[in-house]
Amino acid sequence: MAIATVNPATGETLKTFDALNAGEIEDHLVRADQAFQEHRRTSFARRRELLRKAAELLDADQDGIARTMTTEMGKPLAQARAEAAKCAKTMRWYADHAEELLADEQPDPADVSDSGAARAVVRYRPLGTVLAVMPWNFPLWQVVRFAAPALMAGNTGLLKHASNVPQTALYIEELFRRAGYPEGCFQTLLIGSGAVEDILRDPRIAAATLTGSEPAGRAVASVAGDEVKKTVLELGGSDPFIVLPSADLDKAVRVAVTARVQNNGQSCIAAKRFLVHDDIYEAFAGRFTDRMAALTVGDPMDEQTDVGPLVSEQGRSDLEELVDDAVHKGAAALCGGRRPPQHRTGWFYEPTVLSGITPGMRIHYEEAFGPVATLYRVADVDEAVRIANDTPFGLSSNAWTRDPDEQARLARDVQAGGVFFNGMTASHPGLPFGGAKRSGYGRELSGHGIREFCNMTTLWYGPED
């Protein structure tokens, strides 16, 4: 893929960039390593000051960077502004909490006395330079949720962003520079995916984090494993949205629409498979389909737009193939299922609801990355759990029930990194985020996220100390 800004609403190439050559990549590695030697020694107070300054600058830049994101990947402008605001909030959260989250832990002397220690301390120390391979769908948020904790822990970062969001990627580097971070503390690498392996194998890279597709995750994890380097992976998702008879049906329908089409349906934690109990299936399906069909598809810069274009022509083609396969094999398109005829340019696709899904259809197992929802009729909570788990992914899930026994069953048996009851799946700086099965491993956000790229060091002091 060329490193370029291509407006998905028009298909127009607006700006192209040259990839870094080997010498330029080496310069970035040198600067990152040098910056780490300085940054790891800085106090939490200084790190807090820097990150809070970055948040302040981001708030001031909110509208401009939102327009850049919308231009590069097509998300509705209001959602892009919300993404920038969430990033600033997360920066402040880590600025305020990192010192406490990484405070020394002191085991009870009685628990370690038989080791001969007078006392022991567990300390969290930074690893070094972390390579981040990030996707286009949340081009600011995906980076900040790694960068904020990594920088507060004393690490430095190198960002290999998706090739279709280069201006957003360069903005992030400039943001941290303007905030006063030492030169080389956070850098963007304009490179293709073919350059990642050599960089990851470089001894100056301590660890890697990747958000993206399962094949990309496998590739990075394989190289990192060969080099014995820590990785955190957040890969695909095909999240279930379970609706049982005790649910507030009106609220469940409203949230279901937002949960499916947020970010034009291009979110790993978007609800994708809607598992609805027999008793309320017809009522849910009718209301849900009506609301999906009523969404406004159009220019993402227009404040009235609900759903913008898909990110690329290939992305739309991939989605069309899944829908066409399902319909050919007997699924019914209750709404949508085609390109909007009024949009002759750009990569738009109508919000779509499919019913009658069976395991023989590709969409039953593959992630639909776009505004396409699949409806399933389930007889009881047992069948809901079975279908929810009948996927290679396990990122998150939604469950709509006010029955405590059903909540306990779903909390115990749904195979996912999260179960959100009576509300939409979302990420928050204070809650750990990550998946199970082929959705990846490790956690981002919260105290768990900041400790992922720390060396947990045991300090043992003998009696004479």
N, C-alpha and C positions, 0 to 999 in steps of 0.2 A: 504494500500500500504506500502511495506517495505521501510525503509529509506535507499536508495541505489543508487549508480551510475551504471546504466545499459546502455551500449553503444547501441543506437538505430540502428546504422549501422551494428551491428553484433549480437545483442541480448545478448551479454556477460555481466554478472554481474562482475563489476570491483572492487567494494568496498561497504561494508555495514556498517551501523552505528546503535548503540543502541539508542533508544529513551530515553529522559530524564525521570527520575523518579520524583515522587511528591516532594521529598526533593530538588532535583536539580532545579525544576521549581520554587519553593519557593525562593531559593537562587537568581535566576535571577530576580524575582519580587522585592526582597529587594534591590538588587543592582540598578535596574532601578529607583526605587523610591528615593533612596539616591542620585543617580546621578542627578535626576531632581532638587532636592533641591539646588544643586550646579549650574547646567547648566543654570537654568532659570535666575540666577543672573548675568551671564557673559555678557560682553558688546558685541555689534555687531562687534566691531573690533576684539575681541578674537574669536568669532564664525567665522568670515570671514577668519581669519588666519588658523583655523582648517580645514575648508572646502576646502580652496584653497590647503592646504597641501595634503588633501585626493585626490584631483584632480591630483595633481602632481605625487603622488604615483601611481594612476590608469594609468596615461599615461605611466609611466615606466613599469607597469605590463601588458600592453595591450595585447601583444601576448600570454603571459601565461594564463591570465584569459579567453581570447578568445578560446584557445584550451580546457580549462576546460569546457566552455559552450558548445562548439561543441561536445565534448565527452559525455556530460551528456544529451543533448537534440537534437543534430543532425543538428543545423543550419549550413549553409555553413560558412567556416572559415572567409571569407572576411566580411560576414555580422556580425559575432561575433566581429571582430575587430572594425567595424563601431559602433556597440552597445556600446562597451567600450569607444570609443572616444566621442560618444554622451553623455554618462554619465558624463565624465570629463567636457565637455562643460556646461552641466546643473549645475553641482556643482559650476563652476565658475560664471555662470549667477546668481544663488541665492546668492553666496557670495558677488557679486557686487551690487545686487539690493534689498536684503531683508530689509536693514535698511530703505530705501526709501519706500518700499511697506508697511512696518509696522509702518511708522511714525505716531505720534499723529495727529489726525484730530481735528481742532478747528472750531466749528460752528460759524457763524457770530453772535456776541453778540445780534444783533437786532432780530435774529430769536429765541433766547432763553430768551429774557429779561422778557417775561411774565411768565416765570417759577420762577422768583425771583433770577436767577443766574447772578452774575457779569460776569462770564465766564464759559465755559464748554469745556471739552476735551474728545475725544473718543480715548481710548488706546487699542492696541492689546496685550494681554497677553497670554503666553503659557498655554495649558490645563493640561499637565502632560505627562504620558507615553502613547504612542499610540501603539496599537497592529496592526501589518500589516500582513495580510494573502495574500500571493503572489503566482502567477502561474509560471510555468516552461518555458513558450514560449519566454519571454524576461527576463531571470533570473537575469540580472543585472539592466537593464533599469527600469523594473517595481518597483524595490526596490528603486533605486536612485531617481526616480521622486517623491516618497513619502519622503524618508529620507532627501534629501537635504533641502527642505523647512521646514520640521518638525524640524530638528536640528537647522536651522537658526532662527526659531521662538522661540527656547528655550525649545522645548519638548525633551523627550527621546523616544527611539523606541525599541520594541521587534518584531522580525521578525519570523513568522512561514512561512517558505518557502515550496514550493512543495517538496514532499518527494523524487522526482527523481533528484533533483539538490542540494544535500547536500553540495558538495564541493564548489559550487558557493556561497551558503548561508554562509558557514563558512568563505570564503574569504572576504565577505562584512564586517562581524564583525571585522575580523583582520585588514582590510583596515582602518576602523575608529579608531581602537586602535593604529595602527602605526602612524596615523596622529596626535595623541596626545589628542584625546577626553578622558574625565574622564572615569574611569572604570564604566561600567554599562550604559554608555550613549546610546550605540547601541549594542544590543545582538541578536544573533541567537538562536532560540529554536528548537532543533531537536526533534520534537514531531509529533505524528499523528493527524489527524483531530479531533479525539475523545477527545483530551485534550483542544481544543480551547474554548469550552463553559465555563468551570470552570475558565480559565484564563480571559476571557472577563468579567465574573461576578465579578472578584476580584476588590475591591474598589480602588486598586492602578492603575488600568487601566482606563484611562480617556476617551478613544475613540478608534475607530477601522477604518481601511481602508482595503478594499478587492478588488482585481482584480481576476476574475475567472468566474466560471459558474453561471448561474442563480440559481440553487439549493443551491450552496454554499453561494451566496449572500443572499438568503432568510433566510438561517439558521443563518448567522451572524447578519443580520438586526433584526431578531426576538428576539434573545437574547439581543442585544444592546437596542432594543426598550423596552424590559421588564426591563432593568436596567437604562433606560433613559440616554443612552450614544450616543454621536455623531458618525455617520458613514458616510463614503464616499464609494460608490460602483461603480466599473467599470466592467460590466458583458459582455455578449456576443454581437455579432454584425452580421448582414447580410447585409453589406453595398451595396447600389445600385451604379452602374456606368452607368450614363445616357449619351448617345451619340446622339446628334441631328445634323441635316444636315449642320449647319454652322461650325461644329467642324473641326479642323485640323485633318483629319482622320489618317494620318500616325503617328502623335504624339500620338493620342488617342490610337491607337493599341499598340504602343511600351509601353506606360505607363500602359495600361490595363494588359499586361502580367506581368510586374513587380508588379503591384498592387495586382494581384491574387496570385502569387507564392512566394512573399517575405516571408522569414522565413518558407519555405516549405509549404506555404499556411496556416500556423498556426498562424494567427494574427487576433485579434478581429476587427481591422480596415482595414483588407485586403478587397479589392473589391471582392464581391462574386456573385452578380447578375448583369448581363450586359444587360441593357435596351436600345435597338438600334432602331432608327427610320427606318420605312419601306424603305425610299428613299436610305439609305446607309447600310441597314442590310446585304445584300449579300456581299458587298465589305468588311465590317468590319468582318463579320463572317469568311470569307475565309482567310483573312490576320491574324486574331487573332488565328484561329485554326492552321494555318501553323507555326506560331511562338511558340505556346504552344507545338506542336508536336516536334519541333526542339530542345527543351531544353534538356540539359544534366542532367540525373539523375544518382547520384553515390555517392561516398565517400565524405562526407562533408569536409574532411580535404584536398581534392584535389582542388587546386585553380581554376580548370576548371569546377567544378561542379556548376550547376545552382540550382538544387533541390536535397536536401538530403532526409533522411528517415523521416517518421512520428515519433513522440516521443515514441510511444509504440505500441505493438501488438493490444491492445484494441482500440487505436486511429485509427489505420488502419481499423480494423474490423467495427468500427462505420461509417467510411467514405464509406467503401464498401457497407454497408447496405443501405445508402442513395442513392448511385449510382444505385445499383441493383434494388431498389424499383422504381426509376424514369424510368429506362430502361424497367422494367417489365410493367410499366403503360403507355408506349408509347414514352418516350423520346429517342432521338437518340444521341449516343456517336460519336461526330465528330472526336474525337481523344481520345486515352487513354482508361480509364475505366477498368483497370486491374493492377495487380502487374507486374512489369517489369520482364520478364522471365530470364534476365541475372543476376538478383540479387536473389540468393537462400537463402541468410541470410539477416537479417535486415528487417526493416519495411518500405519498399519502396512502392510508388504508383505512377503510371504514371500521368503526367499532363493531365487533362481531360477537355473536353468541351462538355457540354450537351445542346441540343436544344429541343424545343417542350415541355417546362416545363408548367405544369398546376397546379392549386391549389390542385388537388387531390394527388399530389406527396409530400412525406415528405420533400424533399429538398426545396420545395417552401417556407416552413415556418421555417424549422430547419437550424441551422448554419452548413455549411460544413467546418470542420476544417481540411483542407488539400488542395492540388492543384487541386481543381475541380471548374470549372466555369459554371454557368448556363446562357444561352442566351435567351433573350425575344425579340420578335419583337413588336414594339409599333407604333401606327398610328400617335400620336402627343404628345405634352407636357402634355396634360391632362391625357392620358393613362400612360405616364411615371410616373407622380406623383402618380397616383392611385396604380400602381404596386410597386413603391418605398416604399409607405407607407403600403403596404399589408404584414406586418411582425410584430411580437411582439417586434422586436428590433428597435433601433434608435440611433446607436452609431455615425456614420458619413456617408458621402456620397460624391460621385464625380459627377460632371456635366460638360459635354463638349459641350459648345455652346458659340458663340461669339455674340449672339443676346441679347441686353440689356433687352428687354421685357421678354425673356425666363429666363434670369438670375434672374430678379426680381421675376418672378412667382415661380421659384424653391427655391429661398432664403426664400420666404414667406411660401411655402406650404410643402416642404419636412420635414418630422418629424424626425429630427436627431440633434445631438449635434454639427454638423458641416456640411457645404456644401463647398466643394473645387471645384472651377471652373477652368477647363483647367489645372489641375495639380493633382498629387496624394495625397491622404489623408496622413498626417503625423503629428506627435506630435512635438511641439517645446516649449522650456521653457518659451517663452514670450507669448504663446497663451493658453487660457484655454482649457482643454481637459476633455470630459465626454459625457454622452449620455442622451437620452430621453427614455421614455417607459421602457421596461424591460432590457434595456442596463444599467440601474442604475441611480444614482443621485449623486449630488455633483460634484465638479470639482477638477482636478489636474492641476499642472503647473500654470504659470503666478502669478499675485497677488491674483487671486481668489483661487488658490491652497494653497498658504501659509497661507491664512486667514481661511481656512477650520478648522484648528486645533488651533485656537486662540479663546480666550474669549474676545469678544468685550465689553470693560468696559467703562461705562460712568462715568466721573468724573465731579461733580457739585460743583462749588465754590460760596458761598454766598457773599453778598455785602461787608461784613467785611473782606473778603479775598482779 
